[in-house]
Amino acid sequence: MKDGMFLMNVNSEEQNMKSQLKPLLFTLLIGTVAVFGSLLTACDCNTEPVGQAPGTLETDPENQILFSSITVNEAQPEQLTIYNNGQLDTTVTKIEIKNDTDGVFKVTKAPSLPFTLKAGKENGVKITVQFLTEKPGEYRGLLKIYSPDAINVGQDGAINVTLRHEQLTPDPTFECGDKLDFGAVDKGKSKTLECKIRNRGNAELIITDAKFNVEKGNKESFTITGPAYPIKIPADNTTLVGIKIKFEPKQYPPKEAQGTFVFETNMQVDREEDKPSLLVVGTVKVPLIELIPVYNPCTTNDDCTKIDSRLSCTEDTIGGNKICRQRANTTPILKFPLTSKGKTTKRTFMIRSTGDLPLQITQLDLDGTSSPDFLVNVVGLKFPITLNPKEEKEITVEYTPSDDKEDKGQVIVTSNAGNLPKAPVLLEADSRGCNLEVVPRKIKFPSARSTKVSLVNVGNESCLVEKVFLESNKNAPFSLIPTPTPNQTIAPNGRIDFLVKFTPPDKNQHKDYVVIESSDPDEPTIKLELDGQVAGDRECQLESSPTTLNFQLVPVGRSKKLSLNVTNKGWGDCNLKALNILGTKPSGNTAFQLTTKINTPQTLESGKALRIDISYTPAQSTGYEANLGIDSNDSKQPTFVIKLQGNSGNLCLEIVPFNMDFGSTKRGCATPTRDIEIYNLGAQGCSSSITVNKVELGTTTSTEFRFNQKPILPATLTAGQSIKIQMSYKAKDLGVDSGNLDIFNNIPGQNPTTVPLVGEGVDTNDQKDVFKQLNRPKTDIIFIIDNSCSMGDDQTALANNFQTFINWAVQLNVDYHIGATTTDVQGNRHPPGCLQGSVKYVTPSTPSPAQTFGQNAKLGTSGSATERGLEAAYRALIPPVSNSASCNQGFYRADASLSLIFVSDEVDQSTNPLGFYINFFKNLKGFRNSNLVRASAIGPTEESKCQTSGSCRYYAVANSLKGIYKHIKAQQWGQTLSSLGSITFGYRTQFFLSRKADPKTLKIKVNGTTVKEDPQDGWQYDPATNSINFAKSQIPPPGGTIQVEYKAICLP
């Protein structure tokens, strides 16, 4: 202990003793005065007043000044009051500081010395003592106040006041705890948090700076934004001062950011770790990507190494299953097994969003080094693809090897991922290996029977079939005959066959699996599903859908085709022995006919269906009925009967086309849009106005038939008006679909009017259309000749020059039918459209055909002056005239081209819309054969005027149906008829394709020889009509085979 410290304590104890003796001495003094008072009263001496106490020095604060809340290098003054606590005046002669070894204490203010203190605290004087230090610590000193007459001074004549500064230390505490957690923040964005500090110490806290020690991430991620330094916090344990810290992640990786702010303060610490500090943490919020090739689930690493040695069986932390994956931090591998040349293997990989923000995929591409045998299937994908956190998207990659070489590639997934903006997936295809195929892959047993199973090695290395067994380990109701011997080797192109037998114990459903374990790296374990359940009440049980086939109303001579399905609902086979249609009303009628050849006997297995197409062609305006009978082994119905019925009469709504065949398209693709037009032709016996209420697909019609555009309904059609429906067919599956379009209206007995629909789904875009050029051109020609009063000379000119027309037919060896009818449709002399003459039409076998036609063409001049040539042509081609024995029976041939030639000196005055006639003529041969119908005209108006006026109906029809138009007054009948002959007769030059073609893929062969694409000396494609047109020099020869190969466009 220092001497000063010891002296201070001794003086203090001495002073305390004097304080205790002071009352006793005062009492003794008073007593002495009392005893000797009488003796002194007579004296007049200059002495202290009798009865008054001497002066006593006291201080406030008493005996000590404590300095606290010290700030380094900042002076702290404290005041001390010195007063006289006695009764007599007291003099202070000196004030000084002792024992202050560091010189930190100083009297800065005091009265001039000496000074006198009168009795009483109110007469005290104040002095100021200052404390100033350059460093914190504990300090002691002694303030000595000297007085010669104060009764309580020590031997040195002074009283002592202790000066003391204890060690005062700030004690900061962070209200946010030891860690300030910012959570996840988007990359490039910022987040500011505040942590408040409280000072629990006994000295003011002063923060002068802060240093950031980075532990994870970047140093710039965290910054203190306020308040400004120095930051002062009083030692009151109450005041809170907030420190604002900003977290702004600018880079990724790493995902985590962490560090510690160490604060520089006025606290005296020896070690860096003792300084106040605050841990700050945060994570970067970014979209992240993970690519996961999809393989079969695994249980051990062996399951994965069979596929590739780089794969191992790992638990998927998100999916929860064990899957084959590559090592961490390596590029994922999508392996393709050995695939036969020309065949396709599909593999998939998952794109998984593993970040905190949505993942946006903008592109999926093969890189430039990839084999062209790989294809990333992006059909149906719309970019960008957005995946929310933890969402997945499965992507399919197809591999179709063009040779036997090993192929490699790489898919690049471009996205906004923070970890891999261009994430790769390696593609590797084996060129050698075992490739085991199991045929079939699923067996459904509708009855007790055995089915053969084949294990075929289509690879180029041997397959080891380790084990074949039933998953249930039971031998009933399914059994293997025989069970294949374990560890058999199947050489390339070799096979193992065995039977699976089903012995049903009851009518319940039974399931099991045949499990095949082998060395096939792609499918080391193959499961063949078995499903057995006895169906029906008997072995053969036939049912029909629909139960009655109703054709409704069909005009006389028109044909309508509908389909029905006959299904075997029994548990065994139906042996179909014969199919017959028997007309019942009228008895023996033949209006109903099978349109598809069905061979009998044939077997219809349990659960299978047979499609039967039937046509209905009424010969008269009456109702028809018939029975379709199917003879079989159905014990309950040996002859299964389906009722057929239909009516006939005038059809009030004319539908063009009457049957809609959309052709074929790949599954998932649509056909081009087709128009169906509904006309009110004002037919006899029909209302002048007809209301179409709605159009819908039939109740059993597949939704693969779809409406592209419907008219606004209900719509009321007056005579001559029409509405149009646009439809297409989008195949969802394979096979032929058929159904009906129902047109609901207010016509009694004709509601709804139906249009049969047909379309077919196929499994490829590769298409081959094969056409056959006729050995001999076949053409049907109708001259529709004006027989009004002004046409005598023109009829004669036509007859006299007809030889120039027929010469073309003779020269080209054409099989022709040529007839003539009039523009008079009033029906007073002959039915409208009925061919005229004793010989209704001339053929190559007709004696003197030119002379015979010349006689037929002279139709007289007493016909109606209201010339209706288009209507006459229409009537000539529909029943009852078309199949009337006294008119046109036998003229029209379905496989021949049709040419209509109008000859008139007056404009056409037919009552129906021009569009109706054009559409009707175009659809006569079907939409793929519209080139087989041509129309030409020798008309009343000059061609140049028709081109500008737009009012010439004959010109419009000739232009639409690719004929020629000549002015009747041109006076060049020979040249005109020769021109007509040149385009009417001849071989077919235009061929319509069955599906919408990609023009770049077209390849044309005629009789096996490739024909070049050249409009002058080859072929050209017409996208408007989807047809191939041959130049004159390349017209396919008689009997020639035209083969058109192309890829069909997949329409949405």
LUMBAVEX-478967 format. One record per residue (C-alpha): x, y, z; residue in one letter. Coordinates in steps of 0.001 Angstrom, whole numbers, plus 500000, padded with zeros to 6 digits. Each point is the difference from the previous one (the first is absolute). Layout:
BEGIN
XYZa/...
END
This chain:
BEGIN
500000500000500000m/501242503497499128k/501052502363502798d/497445502532498941g/497293497413500251m/501120498986503500f/500305503618501219l/496556500755498678m/498526497170502065n/501876500976503243v/498953503646499796n/496477498923499335s/499881497800503124e/501595502782502123e/497420502429498811q/497173497608500808n/501378499635503556m/500080503758500411k/496424500208498827s/498988497593502788q/501979501905502738l/498657503358499020k/496704499866501965p/501792498716503157l/502611502759499950l/497326502583499480f/498118498799503090t/503122500095502135l/500764503472498788l/496565501300500935i/500292498486503461g/503335501648500600t/498624503290498959v/497124499591502419a/502282499223502938v/502324502815499332f/497504502387498519g/499666502114503055s/503690500439500212l/500265501265496495l/497043502330499844t/501970502695501684a/502733499829497405c/499784502029496835d/502470498026497954c/500196499866496176n/499052496325499662t/497415497914498075e/496466500509501035p/499045497848502788v/497571497129499035g/500793499876496156q/501571496903498244a/503102500365497876p/499774499676496208g/499731496576498367t/500742499362496266l/497480497831498170e/499533499167496252t/497123499047497728d/500327497390498722p/501404498769503242e/503638499014500027n/500023498638496375q/499597501036496348i/499166497086497651l/500587500542496311f/497926497788497678s/498824499827496321s/503477500927498961i/500835500662496384t/503641499747499047v/501640503365499244n/496931501812501135e/500147501987503282a/497395499200502640q/499495502664502700p/498385499305503347e/499074502660502613q/500704499792503712l/498415502276502615t/502195500895503034i/498098501350502989y/500419500733503740n/497901497711502137n/501115501715503345g/499069503344501530q/503173501979499655l/501513501222496762d/502517497722498376t/502778500910497619t/501137497921496978v/503527500778499169t/500923497371497399k/498460497427497606i/502160497411498251e/499867496530498369i/502227497247501253k/500699496382499068n/499011500615496320d/502791498028498336t/498493500311496485d/499112503672500319g/496399499489498957v/498381502140502706f/500125503816500053k/498295502802501982v/498722502275497249t/497904502388502020k/500278501251503615a/499768503288501957p/503148501966500601s/501912498746502960l/499806500455502854p/496261500350500451f/497774499897503071t/496989497802500389l/497262501226502221k/497934497456501842a/497228498274498054g/499811497977496820k/498313502845498235e/503248501963500374n/502078497281498362g/502119500516496873v/500227497803496895k/503137498775498435i/500332497993496739t/502194496966499597v/500606498696496473q/500856496473498847f/501718499533496622l/501733496883498753t/501370498644496761e/499135496416500722k/497373498164501994p/500937498518503342g/499592500305503750e/501415503198501592y/500346501302503616r/500998503334501520g/499593502121503139l/498643503523500207l/501445501718503118k/498304503111501482i/502109501811502601y/498667502092502903s/501870501297503094p/496935500294502177d/497648497249498990a/499595497574502833i/499809496903497760n/503210500331497976v/502697497358500248g/503516500361501279q/500998501550496663d/497302502617500492g/497735498748497187a/496902497978499374i/500170497404497215n/497520499406497145v/500589496818498033t/500063500379496198l/499075496756498294r/499390498754496440h/499005496358499815e/500286497935496746q/496713500850498128l/499297497794496992t/497288500091497302p/498116496697499569d/498243499843496643p/497311497422499262t/498390499367496599f/496211499776500117e/500006497844496837c/502057497342501784g/503303498600498882d/498892499699496348k/498162502193497520l/498359497699497407d/498909501598496718f/498478496824498591g/499909499603496198a/500403503091497817v/499781500159496203d/503328500309498258k/500572503663499095g/497434501253502509k/500548501179503574s/498475499707503441k/500723502225503021t/499529498917503617l/500585501928503223e/501564498620503144c/499618502161503103k/502753500321502646i/499455500637503689r/502836501039502416n/499736498092503264r/503394501270501297g/500924502875502277n/501786502057497366a/498881501508496738e/500551497774496959l/501598501644497004i/500176498072496710i/502526501539497657t/500170497441497170d/499158496468498904a/501978497387498098k/498347497165498029f/501598496567500074n/498553497919497111v/499510496281500621e/497841498982497008k/499227501851496800g/501287503429499075n/501208502771502290k/497811502552498212e/496786498091500759s/499507501673503430f/500425503713500790t/499087502251502943i/497908502885498685t/499488501986503224g/500161501820502277p/503191502006499430a/503025499509502273y/500643500652502831p/496951498290501440i/499475500844503684k/497808497992502335i/499598501154503617p/500419497585502908a/496330499977500980d/498933496536498909n/497037501695498358t/501073501861496909t/499858497901496782l/502037500996496969v/499386498143496740g/502781498851497682i/498684499613496415k/501603497243497915i/499306499349496301k/500285496593498341f/500440500230496216e/501090496724498346p/501490500719496573k/501575496686499101q/499112496313499899y/501505497636501087p/500291499629502905p/496434499828501164k/500844500924503620e/501471503305501189a/501340500335503539q/502357502195501983g/500548501923503220t/500015503723500637f/502625500839502690v/499421503409501602f/502745502380501093e/498959501670503322t/501332501782503057n/500058496696501873m/503413498888501250q/500554496441498700v/503206498114499496d/498746497471497408r/498224500461496646e/497410497366500868e/498951502021503075d/498843502911497863k/496246500371499469p/498980498067496855s/496880499005498070l/499615496964497718l/498019500659496778v/498714497246497695v/497952499865496813g/499393497892496931t/499813500930496335v/496553499511498523k/500504498663496459v/498361497549497603p/501962496752499888l/499843497063497623i/500573496286500415e/499875497526497113l/499076496423500840i/500072497237497356p/497090497614500515v/500833496321500398y/498131497144501603n/499868500105503826p/502921498237501673c/500635498182503260t/503761499392499788t/502944501433498091n/500035496886497825d/496688501081498499d/501674503191498809c/503403498723498922t/498216497665497590k/498943503144498184i/503321501826500346d/502959499628502337s/499840503720500840r/496551499686501558l/499172499087503584s/496782499455501944c/499246503182501935t/497013501182501995e/498281502971498424d/499647502555502805t/496930501547498408i/498312497076498280g/500738497606502830g/500766497031497703n/503309498375499263k/501158500838496498i/503061499431497844c/502093503158499895r/503504501100499149q/502426501251502636r/499459503471501437a/501414502942498062n/500254498016496765t/498022500440496796t/496858497813499968p/499974497143497491i/496971498824498013l/500812496532498680k/498277498425497002f/500143496228499630p/500824498260496783l/497333501024497496t/499450498369496627s/500657502128496955k/496890501950499015g/498220499344503302k/499516502627502682t/500790499859503718t/498676502726502265k/501596501084503252r/499067502784502366t/501695502269502496f/498511502259502639m/500645503706500288i/499557500833503670r/499803503491501483s/502002499873503253t/500467503696500745g/497948502598501821d/498727501770496874l/498108498715496917p/502211498377497381l/499414501221496447q/501138497665497214i/500437501882496735t/501541497375497737q/500628496275499579l/502583499148497349d/502489497390498936l/503487501442499866d/501931500146496732g/501975496814500679t/496921497812500513s/499092497186497650s/497030500865497744p/498463496680501059d/498936501674503267f/496890502176500156l/498712502098502892v/496220499775499849n/498655503499500627v/496561499398498459v/497393501648502207g/502567501979502018l/499601503769500139k/503063502015500942f/500833501381502422p/499049497114502279i/499581501208503581t/500578497602502900l/499265501176503521n/502330498801502792p/499895496172500314k/498029499631496753e/501208497645497254e/499652499651496232k/500625496775498125e/501806500307496656i/500096497235497395t/503024499285497821v/499576497649497032e/502761497908498478y/499599498538496509t/503333498578498807p/500745500332496298s/502993497655500158d/501744497549502325d/502443502520501454k/500095501153503602e/498304503374500371d/500519502763502529k/498498503400500602g/499140502618502532q/496774501821500826v/500463503577501171i/497271501396502257v/500142503797499919t/498351501750502937s/500366502746502597n/501528497548502488a/502599501532502273g/502067496833500141n/499871498757496386l/498487502459497504p/500933497531497252k/499563496596501636a/501167496951498009p/498735496413499837v/502310497495498332l/498397497646497478l/501649496652499366e/498642497204497838a/501444496510500063d/500836498393496681s/500291496525501475r/498212498069502682g/497144497805501057c/496542501293499119n/497263497728501307l/496472500473498745e/496990498348501614v/496998499339497768v/497287500759501048p/500509502463502876r/496493499517501419k/497571497102499810i/496289500294500700k/498231496702500476f/496215500212499470p/499692496258500434s/501951496852500826a/502767499799497416r/503751499941499420s/501997502753498316t/503520499764498587k/502721502312501305v/503235500551498062s/503295501320501348l/501907501254496933v/503566501327499955n/499999502744497354v/503487501153501082g/503395499069498601n/501390498384503151e/498677497078502033s/497399500532502720c/500079498060503242l/496472499246501241v/500678499513503676e/496516499152501234k/496347499928498887v/497332499696502677f/496540501109501130l/500191502925502388e/497362498439502281s/502042496777500285n/496706498147499529k/499156497462497334n/496300500891499678a/497996501447498366p/502997500853497772f/502763497511499179s/503051499848497715l/500238497067497578i/502827499219500237p/501810502279502409t/503154501129498135p/503229498531501384t/502071502573501969p/503159501543498504n/499221499246496384q/501967501816497313t/498206501403496962i/502259500677497042a/499353503022497754p/496709499460498106n/499273497024502251g/496899499466502109r/498397498072502856i/496281499185499833d/497678498843502756f/496265500053500779l/498074501852502674v/496878498098500949k/496949501491501718f/497687497661501921t/497280502190501536p/498651498735503341p/497086502481499929d/498693503100498201k/502126502408502036n/502877501945498491q/503455498487500558h/503345501723499424k/503645499024500115d/503304500718498265y/502514497885498145v/503398501354501138v/502957499627497626i/503450500770501419e/502787500230497438s/503245501706498999s/498146502558497857d/501628503273501173p/496933502019499117d/497406497801501672e/501712497575502363p/496578499205501458t/496988499769497700i/496492499454501309k/497328498489497775l/496551500894501345e/497404497236500223l/496315500862500352d/497401497260499981g/496251500189500478q/497247497957498443v/497730502328498035a/496343499611499153g/497488497315500729d/500947497713497147r/502886499184497735e/498785502125497077c/497795503007500765q/499507502519497166l/498895503591500595e/499573502850497521s/500568503741500260s/497687501521498980p/497339497369500447t/498049501422497013t/501694501714497043l/497774502867498847n/501012501811496804f/497095502476500308q/499072501771496766l/502143499582496902v/498925501336496564p/499148497459497334v/503128498692498324g/502359501569502540r/502132497784502230s/500800500386503650k/502490497855501907k/499831499290503723l/501949497659502252s/499213497766502938l/502158497964502360n/499267496417500998v/501820499002503208t/500526496601501566n/499053500462503678k/500392496295500767g/502906498252501686w/501004497934496966g/500311500331496240d/497112500763497685c/500186498059496762n/498324502213497404l/498633497716497291k/498121502385497677a/498739503617499663l/496928500741497898n/497644502925499446i/496361499115499366l/497625502726498790g/496743499888501956t/498161503182498914k/499364499884497099p/500678496281500108s/503190499062498229g/501215503592499544n/503710500537499394t/500257503584501256a/502451498931502743f/503373498534498994q/503205498993501777l/502721502406498808t/502963498221501591t/500884496430499227k/499767497821503098i/501465496563499641n/498169497109501601t/500527497838501816p/502119502060502360q/500687500059503731t/499052502946502216l/501893499710503273e/498526500936503361s/499926503772500430g/500773500670496323k/497745501981497677a/499254499723496298l/499184503148498029r/497406499582497289i/499395502738497373d/496593500074498329i/498683502260497234s/496400501011499399y/498881500952496468t/496223500408499705p/498588499443496518a/496591501528500705q/498423502580502290s/498955497609502731t/501220498480503251g/502339497039499988y/500834497406502633e/502306496985500122a/501684497637502451n/503727499374500242l/500371496391501183g/503228498582501451i/500184496225500384d/502294498888502841s/500426497604502921n/498101502381502329d/497881497429501847s/497275502534500810k/499867501713496590q/501324497653497300p/499022502671497485t/500693503413501497f/497700502566498334v/500569503753499643i/497185502102498564k/500756502393497131l/497601502764499008q/499847503125497873g/497617502340498206n/500095501771496668s/498505503089498443g/500879503558499209n/502794501241502209l/499116503534501041c/503553500853501018l/502694499243497443e/503324499248501727i/503219500298498023v/501826497678500355p/497388497444500953f/502687497754501569n/503144501483501598m/503186497915499804d/502909501820501672f/502586497432498954g/502870498997502322s/502324501892502330t/502639499123502578k/498848499449503554r/500087503401501723g/499739501903496694c/497055501537498193a/498811499947496407t/499528503199498000p/496716501779500625t/497125498888497770r/496820501902499143d/496507498561500351i/497361502221498388e/496283499796500796i/497637501278497289y/496257500590499843n/499311499314496339l/496267500568500330g/499294496365499117a/496469498996499106q/497902499167503031g/502326501901502387c/499375503196501904s/501222503167498326s/501981500840503139s/501839497464502124i/501524500631503413t/503246498311500975v/499969500000503805n/503328498412500866k/502752497716498705v/501540497345502236e/502004496822499815l/497913496852500321g/499730498587503520t/502389497108499206t/502329502049497789t/503597500436501105s/501134503493500989t/502924499435497647e/497651501604497505f/499974503661500914r/498408503259498976f/502402502692498827n/497219502479499356q/496261499878500482k/497456502392498500p/497909502222502242i/496966497897500910l/497088499784499828p/500019501112496363a/496983500178497695t/500735499169496378l/497701501061497216t/500202498319496596a/503483500494498561g/501692500891503313q/502708497976501710s/502224499799503070i/503450498464500374k/501620497810502660i/503754499484500183q/501250496746501508m/503164497939500345s/501061496687501475y/502773499679502628k/500964496410500702a/500491499053503649k/500688496348499304d/500586497543497201l/497290498631497750g/496911501130498140v/497462502255501714d/496529500567498670s/496978501916501166g/497371502525499024n/499532503721499837l/496421500701501096d/498323503089498516i/496911500796502089f/497226501834498183n/496246500562499841n/499324497591497107i/497507497279500975p/501510496554499523g/503437501386499165q/501138501181503420n/502853499530500412p/501518499781496525t/503240498052500328t/503335500125498209v/502217496899500398p/503550500772501169l/503088497807499526v/503635500486501009g/502984497791500731e/502878500285502471g/503353498577498918v/503317499650501842d/502365501891497701t/500464503192498027n/501611497985497233d/497468499646497206q/499997498177496689k/497137500658497561d/499755497652497037v/497897500846496937f/499241498012496876k/499695501620496606q/497189498417498023l/500991497798497100n/497405501887498037r/498634503452500863p/496394499827501166k/497807503104499708t/496305500853500406d/498893503172498154i/496678501857500159i/499222502825497611f/497379502274501564i/498564501791496956i/497702502991499913d/496817499032498107n/498308503394500064s/498737501725496835c/503314501752499157s/502218496920499972m/499185498259496680g/503108501115498127d/502286499364502951d/498669496451500413q/500645499338496328t/503533501416500239a/500664497804503026l/498745496879498221a/501911500748496783n/503303500573501811n/499697497222502569f/502368497815497981q/502942502219501025t/499047499320503613f/499623496245499686i/503268499730498067n/501884500607503275w/498235497050501594a/500821497729497074v/503616501187499909q/500503499342503727l/497945496778499999n/497661501354502663v/497206497930501533d/497324502691499872y/496331500537500765h/498658503151498311i/496430501216500475g/497988503160499596a/497226501656501968t/498297503403499944t/500015503110502168t/496211499608500367d/499209498700503512v/496248500676500010q/499372496325499294g/497244500503497429n/501699497943497279r/502462497850501954h/501310499720503577p/502596502699500794p/503507498733499161g/498767496976498039c/502292499098497096l/498319500436496596q/499920497846496907g/499064496475499118s/503518499028501019v/500398501737503377k/503768500217499768y/502566498996497436v/502991497760500718t/502940498760497910p/497823497052499018s/497136502183498739t/499750499839496178p/500852503418498483s/500403501675503423p/500503503506498552a/496855499751497891q/497982498550502905t/501096502759502366f/499285502602497307g/496407498804499960q/499813500082503814n/501429503543500077a/497236501405497797k/497578500438502869l/497693502481498321g/499105503555500946t/496746499578501871s/501554499768503456g/499542502399502905s/501427503476499615a/501103499802503648t/503257498170499392e/501252498103503069r/503021498044498836g/501628499525503417l/496792498645501490e/499595497632497014a/503507498619500533a/499292499553503723y/496751498135499287r/501718497791497444a/502385498718502649l/497559499246502847i/497113497592500361p/497437499433498826p/501309501085496582v/503523498601500447s/498759496447500557n/496863500129497838s/499945497352497268a/498248502453497666s/502557502768500631c/503539499725501294n/500389496547501422q/503499498639499282g/501414503306498799f/501855501073503151y/503002497858500992r/501633500517503391a/503499499234498685d/499774502235496921a/500774503676499709s/496987502257499508l/499822502951497620s/497077502454499832l/499765502214496903i/497419502804500009f/498866501486496690v/497676503034500194s/499514503486498602d/498371501186503231e/501261500327503567v/499263497259502507d/496834500603502032q/500175497015502364s/498363500737503340t/502646498627502363n/503196501806501051p/502950499705497657l/502113498654502887g/497597497103500479f/500470498743496449y/503769500379500078i/500281498154503336n/497621497290498870f/501941499325496803f/503381500045501800k/498847497497502625n/498518497489497595l/503257498035499834k/501196500680503546g/502348502676501298f/503119498140498833r/498654499692496446n/498539503417499287s/502264500149496917n/497812497288498451l/497201502541499566v/500345502731497372r/497576502582498660a/500256502113496822s/497600502333498269a/499177501609496663i/498147502952501380g/498215503252499195p/502521502512501339t/503442500846498727e/502710498576502227e/501617503375500665s/496709501406501278k/499471496976502255c/503404500516501544q/499096503527501066t/496272499826500712s/499945496955502246g/496387499278498990s/500614497120497528c/499007496794501778r/501119497689497167y/503383501703499932y/500324499690503796a/499215496279499930v/502442499371497142a/502691501966501807n/499449498148503309s/499966496561498391l/503036500642497754k/498205499992496687g/499941502500497150i/497531502703499086y/499245501201496438k/497616502627498671h/497149498401498026i/500177502688497298k/503685499438499290a/499016498165496752q/502869497537500510q/498084496866500952w/502568497594498617g/502859501571501932q/497868500336503151t/498953496334499990l/503554498909499294s/501166501960503045s/497275498407502102l/501038496559498777g/503637500592500844s/499284500667503689i/497053497608500369t/501668496865498780f/503342498693501071g/501824498423502867y/499968501199503552r/502668502636500757t/499064501137503539q/500124497773503058f/498664501089503403f/501940498871503079l/498322498287502929s/501723502135502677r/501371503544500173k/503548499687498683a/503244501650501019d/501122501170496517p/503699499583500831k/499553496246500527t/498140499103496792l/501469497198497877k/498149498921496825i/500499496789498063k/498161498794496890v/500423496289499327n/502944500010502417g/501869502862498306t/500528503243501901t/498460503044498355v/501611503351500684k/498208503039501350e/499674502257496959d/496797501766498883p/501150499835496350q/501377496472499839d/499046498208503204g/497544500678502774w/499040502827502319q/498160500114503311y/496909502168500437d/499682500812503730p/496531501534499546a/498533496686498813t/502666497702501563n/500523498307496653s/502749498934497590i/499729501317496427n/501992498416497179f/501282501995497037a/498813498891496527k/503333498315499329s/499748497913503184q/496338498876500048i/500012496474501488p/499488497395497276p/496962497710499727p/499973497479502859g/502898501813501675g/500545499929503770t/500531503374501639i/501660499853503427q/500162503144502145v/502041499839503227e/500057502872502472y/499759500996503640k/496592501262501021a/499827503305501851i/498734499632503547c/497274502600500321l/498946501047503505p/
END
